[in-house]
């Protein structure tokens, strides 16, 4: 076969669906509906190009693509809806999906009697979340980048493993009898771990952005190698409470759980947890801590789809219909000012029909202090690269492990690498025990971008030793 030995690719037009292709697909699907009522369609199509390596050798290179079509049918005089998903676009498969959605609508006709099903008109943001560079990063170019990252580690006698991915996605949502909403987005990520072949040290660095030009793979590789070399032959220290300097990645791996709590107003009002203010017996309702100070006053946590460093789809669908993703400030200078909620909560509790959409992408405010200044002002403490395996023990308490570089600070200088430790603490305690705050920077968070500062905090609790690099 003459094509052997050459890269074979599908035509670019097949990577994901354009606005026009989505609109045509939606009209086809609506044409298959029977019995009147409303038909809502959501379409997500994506392409991903990835490359993975381990022990300094490429282990995976692939280009993948897929499509998912979500069909929702609501029939006249019925309150329930039927929902079906398919990835087949031929007429037979789409007709079968619509028929199945209609059958489910009959079965669930009393399931939504307390929810208003009409979707109000709204405008959604148009953020810049597309990069031609990300979309154009070919298989060959990804291989050349990986080679440039591996070579320095291999020359130093270290072992490296890493991952490069670029992705493009088209997302369409069509509320019944409303104009089609559409957004296309690219994302890119690069992460790399370097380890001593004798298991004496480990370093990591990673970056992610919708725009590949904002990621510096060679700088990440240098950082991972430097951390590996500096973390070799760690000594043992006793667990206890330490002043900690958390690099931005470590901060994010704790604060992401804070953001998750900010995305659930119903839980904050009705379930035990750090944002619950107890039950008001006079009003007979649960109360959150809205309006109260919950973290250090230097901190603000917010989300804005037009933030050029975040890059998120500006609309979504929570099962009750599409919603806009607008700007929100959850915490303003330490005070809890807002909580996210879905459309069902809005209708039931607020006699409204528009949610403050839950979203995990966020920006956290910072301060003027560099990590070097934090180290210089620390008599004794620990510098943490990042955490892994973080999981909840209860509503506010978490545990996890330090990873890929942990160092003891003595008298304003890094004195030695130390073995990893398990922590058991609360991110809410951390954010109320701050001594210094640094400048926010993008961290590795491909699924939900985050802008996070380094933090210096007192009395962070490490509870046991971990005999692993």
HELIX and SHEET records of a PDB file:
HELIX    1   1 UNK A   12  UNK A   14  5                                   3    
HELIX    2   2 UNK A   19  UNK A   31  1                                  13    
HELIX    3   3 UNK A   91  UNK A  107  1                                  17    
HELIX    4   4 UNK A  132  UNK A  135  1                                   4    
HELIX    5   5 UNK A  139  UNK A  155  1                                  17    
HELIX    6   6 UNK A  212  UNK A  214  5                                   3    
HELIX    7   7 UNK A  217  UNK A  230  1                                  14    
HELIX    8   8 UNK A  248  UNK A  262  1                                  15    
HELIX    9   9 UNK A  265  UNK A  270  1                                   6    
HELIX   10  10 UNK A  343  UNK A  350  1                                   8    
HELIX   11  11 UNK A  371  UNK A  376  1                                   6    
HELIX   12  12 UNK A  427  UNK A  430  1                                   4    
SHEET    1   A 6 UNK A  81  UNK A  86  0                                        
SHEET    2   A 6 UNK A  57  UNK A  74 -1                                        
SHEET    3   A 6 UNK A  38  UNK A  54 -1                                        
SHEET    4   A 6 UNK A 158  UNK A 174 -1                                        
SHEET    5   A 6 UNK A 181  UNK A 196 -1                                        
SHEET    6   A 6 UNK A 202  UNK A 209 -1                                        
SHEET    1   B 6 UNK A 413  UNK A 417  0                                        
SHEET    2   B 6 UNK A 398  UNK A 410 -1                                        
SHEET    3   B 6 UNK A 380  UNK A 392 -1                                        
SHEET    4   B 6 UNK A 240  UNK A 246  1                                        
SHEET    5   B 6 UNK A 455  UNK A 465 -1                                        
SHEET    6   B 6 UNK A 421  UNK A 425 -1                                        
SHEET    1   C 6 UNK A 413  UNK A 417  0                                        
SHEET    2   C 6 UNK A 398  UNK A 410 -1                                        
SHEET    3   C 6 UNK A 380  UNK A 392 -1                                        
SHEET    4   C 6 UNK A 240  UNK A 246  1                                        
SHEET    5   C 6 UNK A 455  UNK A 465 -1                                        
SHEET    6   C 6 UNK A 434  UNK A 437 -1                                        
SHEET    1   D 2 UNK A 276  UNK A 280  0                                        
SHEET    2   D 2 UNK A 285  UNK A 288 -1                                        
SHEET    1   E 6 UNK A 335  UNK A 336  0                                        
SHEET    2   E 6 UNK A 328  UNK A 332 -1                                        
SHEET    3   E 6 UNK A 301  UNK A 303 -1                                        
SHEET    4   E 6 UNK A 362  UNK A 364 -1                                        
SHEET    5   E 6 UNK A 450  UNK A 452  1                                        
SHEET    6   E 6 UNK A 441  UNK A 442 -1                                        
SHEET    1   F 2 UNK A 315  UNK A 317  0                                        
SHEET    2   F 2 UNK A 322  UNK A 324 -1                                        
END                                                                             
